[in-house]
Amino acid sequence: MTGMKTSLLAGAMLAATIGAAAAQPLTVVELFTSQGCSSCPPANANLIKVKDQPGVLALSFNVTYWDYLGWKDTFGRKEFTDRQVTYEPSLGHDGPFTPQVVVNGRHDAVGARPGEIQGLIAASGHPKGPDITLDGGKVSIGAGKAPSGKADIWLVRYHQGVVEVPVARGENTGRTLPHANVVHALTKLGSWNGEATTLPLPAAGGGFATAVLVLSPGGGPILAAAAN
């Protein structure tokens, strides 16, 4: 009986540990990059180095404004460019540039120097917003304070892992570029006003992973994030 009790206790402790890890706040690292930008590969490589770090959600958003240089980015979408443009005023910039790393929607850097992204993560910490639970076909946002009275809830679908892309034209002609956790879709799910909220979560197709971000509107900081 003692052995059984010990096993049950160990199992309970393991379950509690797993639950705590699942509820761990996430630091969100967004890299705005382009396959047509010759300065971007070092930042891509630096994102790969932190993508598996506990407590970090690393995402690559490929933008479109360098497509005119001769290579149409295979992952680029206008909505990703729009997301970056929305960030810039609050970050003190006149316009978008690549590469750019934004952490928790609050701090940014070019991200190309060794250790630069890691340093930004260490300085930024975790958002201290509401709890988020992803449970099958729904997402639940806990009660808390919405600094602007209302926040936006965004659904992110991304390819988890690293993908290599050969580039045939433009500034990176002949290079094969690695990308980490490439975002393929960005959709606004709804709003959060500080009250506990549950919304339907569309099923993910194509083997994509799911993340949900809660952030202040108009390029404000990320308040909370969760990923499956």
N, C-alpha and C positions, 0 to 999 in steps of 0.2 A: 504493500500500500504506500509506503514511504516513497518508493521509486516512482510509483504512478503519480503521486502528488507532485513530486519534483518535476516529472515530465510535463504535467499539466501547467505547473507554474512557469516552466521554461517556455512552453508554447504560448502562454498568455503574455509573457514578457516580450517574446518575439513578435507577436501580433501587435502589441502596443508600440514596439519600435518601428514596425513597418508602417503603422498608421501615422505615427509622428513624422516619419520621413515623407509620407504622401502629402501631409499637410504643411510641409516646410515652405515658407515663403520663397518666392522666386525673384532673383535679380534678372531683369530682362535686358538682354544685349542685342540691339538691332544694328546690323551692318547694312548700310546703303552702298551698293556696289554695282559695277557694270563690267560686262565682258569686253566692252569697247574702251576701257580705261586702263592705260598702261601702269598707272600708280596703284591699282587695286589688288593685284595678286598678293603682296605682303600682308595686307589687311585680311584678305580671305584666309591666308595661312594662319594668322594670329587667331582668327575666330575658331578655326579648327582646333587649336590648342586648348580653348576654354569650353568647347561645346559639351564635354562630358563632365564638367566640374559640378559637384553637388550644389544644388541651390541656384543654378544658372540656367536660364532659358535663352539660348543663342539662336538668332534668326537672321537669315540673309534675305534682304529685299533688293531685288535687281531693278534698277531704274532704266528709263528709256531715253533720257535726253542726250546720250552719247551715240545713239544708233546712227546718226547722220555721218559718223566718221567711217562708215563702210561695213560695219558688222551689226546686225540686229540682234540684240541680246535675246537668247533663247528663253529666258525666264522673265524678261522685263514686262511690266504691266504699268499702265498709266496710274492706277490706284496706288501703286507703291511709290511712284514719283510724287503723287499728291500727298501721300503720308509724310514724306520727307519735307516737302515744301511747307506743310503746315507746322512742322516742328521749328523751322528756322528762326522766326521772330523771337520766340521765347528763349531760344538758345543764343541769341545775339548775333545772328547771321543775316545778311541781306538776301541770300539765295542758297540753293542746294549745291553741293559739291561731292565728289567721290574721291577716295573712300571717306565715309563718315560713320563713326560708331556712336550710337546714342544709348546710354544706359539709364533705364527707368524713366526715360523721357525727360530727365533732369540735367544730365551732364553729357558732353560729347567730346570727341577727339577724332583725329584722322585715323588712328588705329593701326598704322603701318609699321611703327617702330617696335622692336622686340619688347615684350612685356607691357606695352602701352594699354592694351585692353584689360589685362589682368590688374593693372594699377587703377584703372577707372572702376572696375568692379569692386576692388577693395575700398575705394574712397566713397562709393555710392551706397553700399549696404543694400538691405532689402526694403521694398515698399511696405508700409505699415497700414494697409487698407483692409477691406473686408475679406473674410474667408470666402474662397470659391471652391465649390464641389462639382466635379464632372461625374455624372452618374447616368450611364446609359444614354438615354435620349433627352436628358435635360441638364441644364447648368443652374446651380443655385448660388446666389450672391448673398452673403450674410448682411446683417444690419451693421451700420457704421456711420461715419461722417463723410458726406460728399462735400469737399471744400468749396466747390462752386455752386452747390445746391443741386447739381445734376452731373452725372458722369456718363460716358459712352461705354457700351459693352461691345467689344470686337471679337469676332471669331477668326482664328488664323488656322489655315491648313498648310502643313509643310511636310517636306520629305525629310525624314529623320536620317541623319548620316551624312556621308560625303559623296558627292557626285563629281565626276571629271568631265569637263566640256572642252573638246577641241575647237579652237577658233581659227577660221580660215581666212579672215580679212580683218582690216582695221589695225589699230595700234598693237594688238596682241597676236598678230598673224603668226601662225605656226606653233603657238603655245597651247598646252592643254591646262586649263585652269580648274583647280579644285574649288568646290563650294560646299559650305556646311549648312545643313538644316534649311534648305531653300524653301521659301514661302511660295506657294502656288495660288493661294486665294485668301482674300481679306474681305470680310463681310461684317457690316454693322448689325448686331443682333437686337439692340434696344438700348434702353437707358436705365440708370440706377440713381435713385434720389436719396439714398441712405437707409431706406427700408429694405428688409429681407425680400429678395426677388428671385423667382424661378422662371426660367424661359426654356422653351423647347430647343434642343440641340440637334440640328440635322445630322443624319448619319454621314460619316466620312467615307468617301470612295477612293479608289485608286491606291489604297494602302497608305494614305496620308495620316500623319499624326495631327492631333488637335491641341490648340492652345486658346485660352480665353483671356483677354486683357480688359481691365477696367481702367479708364483714364479720363482725366479732366478734358472737356471738349476744347477745341481750338488750339491743339498742339500742347496741351497741358501735360503734367507728369503722369506716369503710370501709377495707379493707386494699388493695384493688386493684379496677380496673374496666376494661372494654373495651366498645367499641361498633362495629357495622359501618356 
